[in-house]
Amino acid sequence: MNETMLREAVERALKATLPAPEPDSPSAPVAEAMRYSLLAGGKRVRPMLTLAFCALCGEDWHSALPFACGVEMVHTYSLIHDDLPCMDDDSLRRGRPTCHKVYGEAMALLAGDGLLTQAFETVLAFPDPVKAAAAAKCLAGLAGYQGMVGGQCIDLSAGGQEVTIGLLKEMDQGKTVALIDAACRMGCIAAGAGEAQLAAASRYAQGVGMAFQIRDDILDVLGDAETLGKNTGMDAARDKRNYVSLLGVETAQELVESYTGQAVDALGIFPQDQSFLAELAQALANRDS
């Protein structure tokens, strides 16, 4: 198992789960918009985590592909909505124009809605109905108003209050960490893991998720837009505070390394080979894109 193998498997599964629509179908426009964003590439970090944790818990990672696709669909829907003019009003995502720039705001909104609902149809198609229900519950809870959506709510309202490190962490626990947590836990669920392994997966997700977000803040300041595939300097342009503006680049990177260490330490409970997930955490902490 390696990163290329997992990413290619995810790409194939996503294309199979959301095939090209018939040209004369009434729903063709929204399906095309959904595919435009879902199949635009990207790191596929969340679905890879689902597959890797399934393997770490002793199961064939291929069996977790429906869960991996569901997580990526929720992630993509959140990006489409996040880019809308009523949110961040971004024009570039994954190296090309955002969904609403190509298909219009209304169709982009529907594309996000379509991916969210398709995600749960995909998860619930898992052959074991007990595991399917557990995974769907996990995803719904962590993607909803007490998770990812709640973090976005804090982000929208943060402009009217003093932004502290504590508030940033609370926001990022929702916006970024929650869905990564769902991805890791769903891989364990696919493998029939116990509570101790689920808890360790969550600890890993907490470390990786926080490190990922803080590194993202660093790249928003120091990164190259062409390499990243999205606009940089957006937080400063919107007068939004982040870890770099509050702590400086050096201290922010120290936090990235600390959270990454916490993530790697959480893997100690698993008897299987932990190297892939440990190396992935380190790679994400040092990424340039």
RODO-2510 file (C-alpha; in nm, 4 decimals, decimal comma):
residues 289
     n   res          X          Y          Z
     1     m     0,0000     0,0000     0,0000
     2     n     0,1317     0,3421    -0,0962
     3     e    -0,0047     0,6905    -0,1586
     4     t    -0,0212     0,6566    -0,5363
     5     m    -0,2082     0,3264    -0,5125
     6     l    -0,4650     0,4673    -0,2701
     7     r    -0,5164     0,7895    -0,4629
     8     e    -0,5672     0,6051    -0,7915
     9     a    -0,8166     0,3691    -0,6280
    10     v    -1,0101     0,6662    -0,4912
    11     e    -1,0180     0,8357    -0,8317
    12     r    -1,1547     0,5229    -0,9993
    13     a    -1,4167     0,4738    -0,7293
    14     l    -1,5326     0,8360    -0,7439
    15     k    -1,5755     0,8192    -1,1217
    16     a    -1,7720     0,4955    -1,0894
    17     t    -1,9907     0,6349    -0,8105
    18     l    -2,0737     0,9526    -1,0020
    19     p    -2,0754     0,8575    -1,3727
    20     a    -2,1199     1,1072    -1,6538
    21     p    -2,4881     1,1925    -1,7024
    22     e    -2,6894     1,1338    -2,0182
    23     p    -2,6710     1,4597    -2,2178
    24     d    -3,0492     1,4901    -2,2462
    25     s    -3,1164     1,4192    -1,8792
    26     p    -3,2929     1,7026    -1,6913
    27     s    -3,0386     1,6650    -1,4108
    28     a    -2,7370     1,6731    -1,6433
    29     p    -2,6355     2,0326    -1,5573
    30     v    -2,6108     1,9696    -1,1844
    31     a    -2,4422     1,6312    -1,2362
    32     e    -2,1824     1,7968    -1,4585
    33     a    -2,1180     2,0633    -1,1941
    34     m    -2,0842     1,7934    -0,9273
    35     r    -1,8335     1,6015    -1,1387
    36     y    -1,6425     1,9192    -1,2257
    37     s    -1,5558     1,9755    -0,8610
    38     l    -1,5415     1,6165    -0,7365
    39     l    -1,3104     1,4927    -1,0123
    40     a    -1,0804     1,7961    -1,0113
    41     g    -0,8063     1,6074    -0,8317
    42     g    -0,6689     1,7364    -0,5062
    43     k    -0,4702     1,5622    -0,2363
    44     r    -0,7464     1,3118    -0,1469
    45     v    -0,6127     1,3159     0,2085
    46     r    -0,9439     1,2281     0,3754
    47     p    -1,0313     0,9231     0,1645
    48     m    -0,6723     0,7987     0,1889
    49     l    -0,6996     0,8207     0,5674
    50     t    -1,0175     0,6132     0,5575
    51     l    -0,8487     0,3424     0,3532
    52     a    -0,5273     0,3505     0,5560
    53     f    -0,7056     0,3145     0,8903
    54     c    -0,9090     0,0256     0,7532
    55     a    -0,5822    -0,1475     0,6655
    56     l    -0,4275    -0,0516     0,9991
    57     c    -0,7131    -0,2301     1,1740
    58     g    -0,6417    -0,5490     0,9812
    59     e    -0,8992    -0,5361     0,7005
    60     d    -0,8575    -0,5172     0,3216
    61     w    -0,8610    -0,1423     0,2504
    62     h    -1,0582    -0,1908    -0,0705
    63     s    -1,3646    -0,2698     0,1376
    64     a    -1,3674     0,0870     0,2761
    65     l    -1,3918     0,2572    -0,0649
    66     p    -1,7625     0,3480    -0,0257
    67     f    -1,6805     0,5258     0,2998
    68     a    -1,3772     0,6945     0,1435
    69     c    -1,5886     0,8232    -0,1460
    70     g    -1,8547     0,9486     0,0932
    71     v    -1,6021     1,1484     0,2933
    72     e    -1,4540     1,3048    -0,0200
    73     m    -1,7985     1,4000    -0,1471
    74     v    -1,8758     1,5811     0,1775
    75     h    -1,5373     1,7545     0,1621
    76     t    -1,5955     1,8658    -0,1975
    77     y    -1,9455     1,9938    -0,1224
    78     s    -1,7998     2,2010     0,1621
    79     l    -1,5395     2,3518    -0,0736
    80     i    -1,8021     2,4443    -0,3331
    81     h    -2,0119     2,6213    -0,0709
    82     d    -1,7078     2,7781     0,0965
    83     d    -1,6056     2,9362    -0,2360
    84     l    -1,9458     3,0988    -0,2973
    85     p    -1,9750     3,4807    -0,2882
    86     c    -2,1794     3,4593     0,0329
    87     m    -1,8873     3,2811     0,2029
    88     d    -1,5247     3,3363     0,0943
    89     d    -1,5978     3,4443    -0,2645
    90     d    -1,2995     3,2578    -0,4119
    91     s    -1,2309     3,2276    -0,7831
    92     l    -0,9663     2,9515    -0,7865
    93     r    -0,9781     2,5984    -0,6464
    94     r    -0,7513     2,3028    -0,7293
    95     g    -0,5839     2,5045    -1,0019
    96     r    -0,8927     2,6036    -1,1977
    97     p    -1,1986     2,8300    -1,1689
    98     t    -1,4305     2,7519    -0,8783
    99     c    -1,7618     2,5806    -0,9428
   100     h    -1,9734     2,8948    -0,9237
   101     k    -1,7442     3,0765    -1,1670
   102     v    -1,8096     2,8067    -1,4275
   103     y    -2,1708     2,7062    -1,3604
   104     g    -2,3151     3,0049    -1,1760
   105     e    -2,4030     3,0471    -0,8100
   106     a    -2,7365     2,8665    -0,8163
   107     m    -2,5986     2,5578    -0,9920
   108     a    -2,2937     2,5509    -0,7641
   109     l    -2,5237     2,5580    -0,4616
   110     l    -2,7188     2,2637    -0,6058
   111     a    -2,3955     2,0799    -0,6884
   112     g    -2,2913     2,1044    -0,3248
   113     d    -2,6331     1,9850    -0,2109
   114     g    -2,6150     1,6992    -0,4598
   115     l    -2,2753     1,5846    -0,3364
   116     l    -2,3831     1,5973     0,0271
   117     t    -2,6819     1,3719    -0,0365
   118     q    -2,4890     1,1456    -0,2747
   119     a    -2,2295     1,0992    -0,0007
   120     f    -2,4800     0,9345     0,2309
   121     e    -2,6271     0,7211    -0,0475
   122     t    -2,2733     0,5996    -0,1167
   123     v    -2,1903     0,5299     0,2483
   124     l    -2,5182     0,3452     0,3040
   125     a    -2,4462     0,1202     0,0040
   126     f    -2,1759    -0,0511     0,2140
   127     p    -2,2542    -0,4272     0,2191
   128     d    -2,2727    -0,4572     0,6001
   129     p    -2,5800    -0,2549     0,7097
   130     v    -2,4626    -0,2254     1,0712
   131     k    -2,1274    -0,0788     0,9697
   132     a    -2,2984     0,1391     0,7073
   133     a    -2,5318     0,2873     0,9683
   134     a    -2,2454     0,3456     1,2137
   135     a    -2,0364     0,5182     0,9466
   136     a    -2,3270     0,7345     0,8299
   137     k    -2,3953     0,8427     1,1879
   138     c    -2,0280     0,9249     1,2396
   139     l    -2,0109     1,1283     0,9193
   140     a    -2,3366     1,3123     0,9848
   141     g    -2,2335     1,4097     1,3367
   142     l    -1,8881     1,5346     1,2466
   143     a    -1,9934     1,7106     0,9258
   144     g    -2,2961     1,8832     1,0784
   145     y    -2,3619     2,1863     1,2942
   146     q    -2,1615     2,0437     1,5846
   147     g    -1,8667     1,9734     1,3566
   148     m    -1,7647     2,1080     1,0164
   149     v    -2,0684     2,3330     0,9641
   150     g    -2,0307     2,4676     1,3173
   151     g    -1,6694     2,5579     1,2499
   152     q    -1,7719     2,7487     0,9392
   153     c    -2,0317     2,9331     1,1479
   154     i    -1,7588     3,0466     1,3886
   155     d    -1,5497     3,1591     1,0908
   156     l    -1,8327     3,3743     0,9571
   157     s    -1,8991     3,5379     1,2930
   158     a    -1,5361     3,5799     1,4013
   159     g    -1,5034     3,9137     1,2240
   160     g    -1,7110     4,0840     1,4880
   161     q    -1,5079     3,9737     1,7887
   162     e    -1,1519     3,9578     1,9140
   163     v    -0,9865     3,6522     1,7640
   164     t    -0,7730     3,4537     2,0061
   165     i    -0,5780     3,1316     1,9706
   166     g    -0,8552     2,9605     2,1674
   167     l    -1,1218     3,0784     1,9247
   168     l    -0,9082     2,9803     1,6253
   169     k    -0,8643     2,6305     1,7673
   170     e    -1,2372     2,5944     1,8341
   171     m    -1,3106     2,7057     1,4781
   172     d    -1,0552     2,4705     1,3240
   173     q    -1,1720     2,1762     1,5329
   174     g    -1,4928     2,2137     1,3369
   175     k    -1,3860     2,3421     0,9955
   176     t    -1,0895     2,1099     0,9432
   177     v    -1,0419     1,8503     1,2169
   178     a    -1,3986     1,7161     1,2330
   179     l    -1,4092     1,5746     0,8808
   180     i    -1,0575     1,4323     0,9136
   181     d    -1,1768     1,2669     1,2353
   182     a    -1,4737     1,1208     1,0465
   183     a    -1,2417     0,9890     0,7741
   184     c    -1,0145     0,8113     1,0226
   185     r    -1,2974     0,6700     1,2334
   186     m    -1,4896     0,5460     0,9305
   187     g    -1,1867     0,3453     0,8207
   188     c    -1,1860     0,1793     1,1613
   189     i    -1,5616     0,1182     1,1404
   190     a    -1,5195    -0,0536     0,8023
   191     a    -1,2729    -0,2916     0,9668
   192     g    -1,4921    -0,3587     1,2719
   193     a    -1,2457    -0,1967     1,5127
   194     g    -1,3102    -0,1546     1,8849
   195     e    -1,3493     0,1599     2,0926
   196     a    -0,9802     0,1836     2,1847
   197     q    -0,8806     0,1892     1,8182
   198     l    -1,1544     0,4398     1,7331
   199     a    -1,0302     0,6678     2,0116
   200     a    -0,6706     0,6392     1,8877
   201     a    -0,7834     0,7205     1,5342
   202     s    -0,9519     1,0349     1,6688
   203     r    -0,6323     1,1388     1,8488
   204     y    -0,4391     1,0949     1,5257
   205     a    -0,7005     1,3023     1,3438
   206     q    -0,6774     1,5782     1,6034
   207     g    -0,3023     1,6033     1,5547
   208     v    -0,3038     1,5783     1,1752
   209     g    -0,6052     1,8083     1,1399
   210     m    -0,4633     2,0886     1,3517
   211     a    -0,1208     2,0561     1,1879
   212     f    -0,2854     2,0636     0,8449
   213     q    -0,4808     2,3812     0,9199
   214     i    -0,1891     2,5691     1,0734
   215     r     0,0341     2,4701     0,7818
   216     d    -0,2433     2,5980     0,5541
   217     d    -0,2257     2,9344     0,7319
   218     i     0,1512     2,9416     0,6786
   219     l     0,1112     2,8635     0,3087
   220     d    -0,1494     3,1377     0,2743
   221     v     0,1328     3,3768     0,3659
   222     l     0,4396     3,2089     0,2175
   223     g     0,2987     2,9748    -0,0468
   224     d     0,2826     3,0094    -0,4235
   225     a    -0,0678     3,0308    -0,5729
   226     e     0,0259     2,8274    -0,8805
   227     t     0,1738     2,5486    -0,6681
   228     l    -0,1168     2,5531    -0,4237
   229     g    -0,3826     2,5665    -0,6933
   230     k    -0,5704     2,8381    -0,5037
   231     n    -0,5299     3,2049    -0,4253
   232     t    -0,2904     3,3067    -0,1480
   233     g    -0,2992     3,6036     0,0868
   234     m    -0,6742     3,5684     0,1226
   235     d    -0,6830     3,5910     0,5023
   236     a    -0,4897     3,9172     0,4979
   237     a    -0,7090     4,0538     0,2187
   238     r    -1,0188     3,9807     0,4256
   239     d    -0,8538     4,1040     0,7454
   240     k    -0,8946     3,7574     0,8978
   241     r    -0,6674     3,6585     1,1839
   242     n    -0,4916     3,3224     1,1725
   243     y    -0,2061     3,1403     1,3466
   244     v     0,0604     3,3269     1,1510
   245     s    -0,0800     3,6738     1,2160
   246     l    -0,1174     3,5940     1,5872
   247     l     0,1987     3,3926     1,6496
   248     g     0,4354     3,4464     1,3579
   249     v     0,5591     3,1904     1,1074
   250     e     0,8247     3,0293     1,3277
   251     t     0,5949     2,9633     1,6241
   252     a     0,3164     2,8477     1,3929
   253     q     0,5497     2,5919     1,2341
   254     e     0,6552     2,4734     1,5797
   255     l     0,2884     2,4065     1,6521
   256     v     0,2616     2,2104     1,3278
   257     e     0,5496     1,9892     1,4374
   258     s     0,4049     1,9441     1,7870
   259     y     0,0627     1,8391     1,6585
   260     t     0,2262     1,6061     1,4060
   261     g     0,4168     1,4385     1,6871
   262     q     0,0908     1,3886     1,8774
   263     a    -0,0608     1,2258     1,5696
   264     v     0,2283     0,9843     1,5244
   265     d     0,2261     0,8940     1,8948
   266     a    -0,1443     0,8024     1,8723
   267     l    -0,0614     0,5211     1,6296
   268     g     0,1242     0,3218     1,8959
   269     i    -0,1860     0,1242     1,9952
   270     f    -0,2107    -0,0473     1,6554
   271     p    -0,0212    -0,3761     1,6062
   272     q    -0,0098    -0,3450     1,2262
   273     d     0,2497    -0,1477     1,0291
   274     q     0,2020     0,2215     1,1137
   275     s     0,4642     0,3611     0,8763
   276     f     0,2293     0,4824     0,6026
   277     l     0,0173     0,6951     0,8366
   278     a     0,3228     0,8223     1,0254
   279     e     0,4924     0,9256     0,7006
   280     l     0,1710     1,0839     0,5709
   281     a     0,1455     1,2983     0,8839
   282     q     0,5033     1,4175     0,8362
   283     a     0,4493     1,4872     0,4672
   284     l     0,1392     1,6953     0,5355
   285     a     0,3270     1,8933     0,7995
   286     n     0,5967     1,9891     0,5483
   287     r     0,3868     2,0260     0,2354
   288     d     0,4215     2,3178    -0,0082
   289     s     0,0834     2,2674    -0,1749
***
